[in-house]
Amino acid sequence: MLHVIGLGLGDATDVTVKGLEIIRKCDRVYLESYTSILNTTLKDLEQFYGRSVFVADRELVESNAAEILPKHEKETVAFLVIGDPFGATTHSDLILRAREENIEVKVIHNASILTAIGCCGLQLYRFGETISIPYWSKDWRPNSFYERIVSNKQRNLHTLCLLDIKVKEPTPETITKKKKEYMQPRFMSVSEAASQLIETFQEKAKETAEELVLDESTIVVGLARVGWDNQRIVACSLREMASVDLGPPLHCLIIPATELHPLESEFLMQYALLKQHTL
C-alpha cells in the first residue's frame, strides 16, 4: 500500500487526524522536499509523528521512484506532500507508477495554495488558468505565461502566479556529470516576479501597436507564507510590487480580473499598500 498524504500549508499540526494515524503505522515515511516548504523542521516533524522521516528530493522521486514504492505485499509506505497531493504533477506520476505495479494507492487530501489564496478575498470560482513564473537566466528568458495572463484578463478572470523554487538544483556545469554539485536554494519573491512581469510587458509593447491589457499600473496582490502565523498580503500596482518586501518565502502573486465584485474590492482594500488605490 502506498499512502500519499497532504500535510497542508503550515506546520506539523496541519496534517489531518486520518493522515497522522496512517503515518504512525507505515513501515517507511518519505517527505517530498522540492515543491514547497513547511514552517517547521524535519526534526520537529519526526518528533510530532513519533517516527523517522526520509527526505525525498526531485532526483529520488522523478528518477528513482522504485526506491520509494513498497517492496512487497505487506509493506506500507507514506509519501508526504506539502499542501495537497495533487498540487504538483510529479505526484500524479508517482501514483500512476504505483498502480502500474499493482500497488494499491490511497490519497489523503489537505489544504492547498490553490484554495488557500481565497484568504485575500478574491473569489475562487473566478480564477482562470494558473501560471508559473520561472527564474530567468542570461540565456533563458521564457515568457509564455504572458499569453495565459492576457487570456484570463480578457475573460475577466483572476490569475494565480506560482513563483519559482530552486531546491537541490544541480549547477549547469555539473548537470550532465555523475557527481553533481548543487546551487544554493532560491525562492522567488513577489518583487522579483513583478520585475520580470514588467520586463515582459515592456517587451510585448514593442512587438505590437495595440494597447496592452497589462502594464506597470495593473493592480496585483502579493501573498507570503499563506497558512502560516506570519502570513502577509499586500495589494498595489505592479510597479510598486517590484519594490515590496514581504519577507521570507514562500511567495505567490495574483493578477486580479479587470472587474471585481464589490465584496472582492471591499475585502481586498484591507491589504492596499496605499489607501488611495481603487480596487
N, C-alpha and C positions, 0 to 999 in steps of 0.2 A: 504494500500500500504506500502510495506517495500522497502526503498531505501538503497542499500548497496553501499557506496561511498568511492572510493580510495582517499587518501589525498596526495599521493606522498611521497617523502623521506625527504624533508627539513623542512620548517616552515609552518606557517598558510597560506601563499600566494601561496603554491604549489597546492592547490585544484583547480580543473577546474572551469571555469565560470559556466558550467551546474551544477556541484556539489554544488557550493556555492548558486546558486539560489534555489536549492531544499532544502538545509539545512535551509535556512531562511524561508521557507514556511512550514516545517514539524511541527507536534504537539509535538513530542519528538525527541531528538537527543542524541545518545549514541556514546561514543568514546571507541573502543576496546583498552585495555591498557596493554596487556601482551605478544604480539608477536613482538613488536618493540617500538621505541621511536622517537619522533619528536624533532627538535631543537627549541622548544618553550614550553610555559607553558599552562596549561588549561585556566588560566585567559586570556592569550593573544589570545587563540583560541576563547573564548567566546566574547571577545571584537571585534575581526575581523568578526566573524559570526553575531554578534549583537543578541545573544541569549544564553540561558543556555545550558550546555552540561553535561550529566551524564557519569561518568566513568564506563565502563563495564569491570570487571575483569574476569579471567578464570572461576571462580565458577559461576558467573552470566550467562555467555554465554553458557557454556557447560552443566550446571546442572539446570539452571532456565531460559532457553531461552523464555519461555512463558511470562515472565515479560517484555521482550523487544518487542515482536511482537504486532502489532496493536490489540486493544481490540474490535474494531467494524469496520464496513464497511467504515466509513468516516474518520477514523483516519489514519494519515500518520506518519511513523517513519523513521528516518535516522540513519543508523548504519555505523559509520565512521571507516575506516580501514587504518592504515598507510601503504603506498605502494599501492599495487593493491588488490582489494577484494579477488582474488583467489590465493593470495600468501601463504595462510595457509588453511589447510583442515578444521579447525574449522568453517570458514566462509561458506564453501560449505555445512556443516551440518546445519547451521542456515537457509540457503536458502532452503534446502530440507524440513526442518520442516515447514517453512512458506508455501511452496507450498502444503504440505500435508494438511494444514488447509485452503486451497483455498485462501491464501493471495497472491495478486499479488506482484511480486518482480521485481525491476528494478536495474540494476547494472551500476555504472559509473566508468569506469576504470581510472587508473593513472599509473605513473612510478613505477616500482618495482625493487628491488635489482637484480632480475633475468635478467633484461635488462640493468640496470644502470652499472653493472660490466664491460660493454664494454668500460668504461672510461679508463681502464688500457691498452687498445689496443689489447686485445685478442678478436678474432672474435667470436661472439655469436653462430654462427651455428656450431662451433667446440667444444661446451661444451657437455659433456656427462651427466650422471645422477648426480643430485645434492645430496649432503650428509649433514647430521647434525652431529656435534661433541658435545656430551653431557659432562657435568661436571662428572668427576669420583668421587666416594666416597670410603671410606675404604672397603666397602663390595660390591661395584658395579662398574665394570670397563668394560663396553661394548666396543667392537672394531669391530663390524660387518661392520662398514664403510670402513674398510681396503680393503675388497674384492671388493667393488664398486670402490674405487680409482684405484686399480690394473686393474680392468676391463676397466675403462676409459683409463688408460695409455696404455694398450695393444692394444686398438683401436685408439691410437694416438688422444685422446680427452682430453680437459681440464676438471678439476673437481672444482666446486664451493662448498666450505665448509661453511655452515651456522653454526655459533657458538652459544652455549647455552645461554639462557636468563632465569634468575630466578626472577620473579616479583610476589610478594604476594604469595610465595610458603609456605605452612604450614610446620612447623618443623616436623621431623619424630616422635617426641614424642606425638604430638597433632593431627596427620593426621586423626586418627580414632575417635577423640573426637568431641563432639558437639561444644565446644568453642575452636577454633583453635588459635594458636599463629603462627606468620609468621616470616620467615627469612628475613634478610636484602637483598635488591635487589642485584643481581650479574649479571655481563655481561662478558662473556668470552672474553679475549683478544687474539690477534694473537699469542702472546708469549706463553700463556697458551695452546692454541691449538697446536702449534708447539711442545711443550714439550710432550704433550700427544701422538702426532703422532710419535715422536722419540721413546718413550717407546714402543708403539705398534710395530713399525718396528723392534726394538731390540728383542721383544718377538717372533715375527714371524720368525726372523732369526734363533732363537734357535730351532724352530719347523721343519725347512726344511733345506736340504743340497743344495737346488737350490739357485741360485743368485737372490736376490730380485730386483724388478724394481724400488724400492723406498728405499732411505736411507737418512742419515743426509745431504748429499751433494746435494740432489734434490733441484732444484730451485723452489721457491714458491713466491707468490705475496700476500702481506698483504694490506688490504684496511680498512680505518677507516672513519666513518661518510660520506659515499657516498651520494652525493647530497647536503651536507652542504657547507657553505662557507669555512670551515676549513678542508675540505676533505684531506686525506693523502693516498699516495700509496707508497709502498716500495717493491722492488724485490730483493731477496737474497736467500742464501741457507737455508734449513730448520733449520740447526744448528744455523745460525746467527739470524733467525727469532725468535728463542726461547729467545733471549735477546733484541729484538727490542721493544721500547715503542712508540706506535702510539697514545698515549693519550686516552681521554675519549671514551666511546662506541658511536655507535655500530661498531664492527669489523667483517670482514669476511676474508676468506683465499681462495686463488686459487692455485691449483696444476696444472701447465700448461702441455700440451701434450709434449711428448718426442721431437717431431719435430715441430718447429714453422715456420709459413710463414715468409718470410723476412720482411714484413711490421709489423707483430706482434713483431718480435725481435727488429726492429728499434724503434717502439713505446715504448716497454717495457724498453728499455735501458735508457729512461728518468728517470726511477724510480729505477735504480740499486743502491743498497746500496754502493757497491764498483764497480767502473768503469771497473775494470779488469774482472768482471763477463762476461762470454759468455752466452748470452741468445738466 
